[in-house]
Amino acid sequence: MLASKDQIKADRLRMNNPYAHMDEDGGFSALLPVYVDNGHQDPYVSLNNGDNSDEIWPQLPLAKGISSALAQVSAAQTPDLAASNFYQQGSQNPYAAYHNLDDDNGPVALPLPPILTFSQLTKAGNGAIKVAEIEALVEQLKQAIWQQKHLLWPQGIPSDPIEMLDPKLALYLLGYQVYERHTLGEIEPGIDVAGSIDKTSKRVELSRTMRPEVMNFTAAHEMGHAVMHQQSGLHRDKPLDGSNAGQRDQIEKEADKFAVLFLMPEKLIRSRFAERFPQEVMQAEALAYLLNRSGDRKLAKTLSSQRGLSRALAELSSISGQHVLSLAEMFKVSREAMAIRLEELELVPEIKF
């Protein structure tokens, strides 16, 4: 019995797994249709035309060395790609060759050699990488994902551009193997390791003990280390959700910033926020009705602070009694990470309820 399209979509969102409903042969019991834009088969054909608000893959000049590397990969199958049998006889799971989901001691498949390399970064006087540099790196990486979309999604490009913001696939383009483990041990007493990166062996590991949004942010954080930092050996990280909690070393702040920019692109956040909260809704009376219909005084006080209102907007999952994906769920990040991003983009007004 085939699942309905709505059920498939709901299951994939709930499990944070765009490959839910795979059958026992490695195929799919059902597939969601690819969005057709003005008769074009490419669902993102409009994103680089005009002033489309969902344009998150801008046509930027590639950094030196990237164009030629991309061209080489596009021109021919590499030996490593062939050896890994990357798509597993037509399987629609692009993680099949490099992502050991259950067997911690299973064979290690060969990943695609690095497609993307980055030139030396410009640092500020204190040794920190400039935010503008991080932004440029993220844009270059997104462009590479877009250019390699048919390699990464051979059976159909995602209909929602948010689904392309997948740090595991981006790490694959960087030549890394990604593994999910049942546990990675403790980084200190009482605190589990959420993720680790070994740049020498090109290996990233993620702990399944973490919530999906923590795993997602941790993967993007490790990707920031892979692109920007030169540490050797194994580097382990505490649980990360983008909330900026606790004291952080400079390189950890830089990796966090990289993750934020990759998972929550400004233009796409603005677009989805405007769809969810049009201008007429962002008024005190309308927001009070939407967020505090009962008139609870304690909640009204909380909403009167910018962070309280930001959190409420980030996690809103019910409108007029109908369940909707919250912005945090939509972008697969924590409520706190989304709240902070909304404030960074000055989308949250100061309102007294």
Secondary structure, DSSP 8 states (H G I E B T S, - for coil): ----HHHHHHHHHHHT-TT-SB-TTSSBS-------BTTBS-TTGGGGSTT-TT--S------TTHHHHHHHHHHS--HHHHHHTTTTTT-S-TTTTT--SS-TTS----------------B-TTS-B-HHHHHHHHHHHHHHHHHTHHHH-TT---SSGGGG--HHHHHHHTT-EEEEES---EEETTEE--EEEETTTTEEEEETTS-HHHHHHHHHHHHHHHHH----SEEEE----SS--S---HHHHHHHHHHHHHHS-HHHHHHHHHHHS-TTTSSHHHHHHHH-TT--HHHHHHHTSHHHHHHHHHH--EETTEE---HHHHTT--HHHHHHHHHHTT-S-----
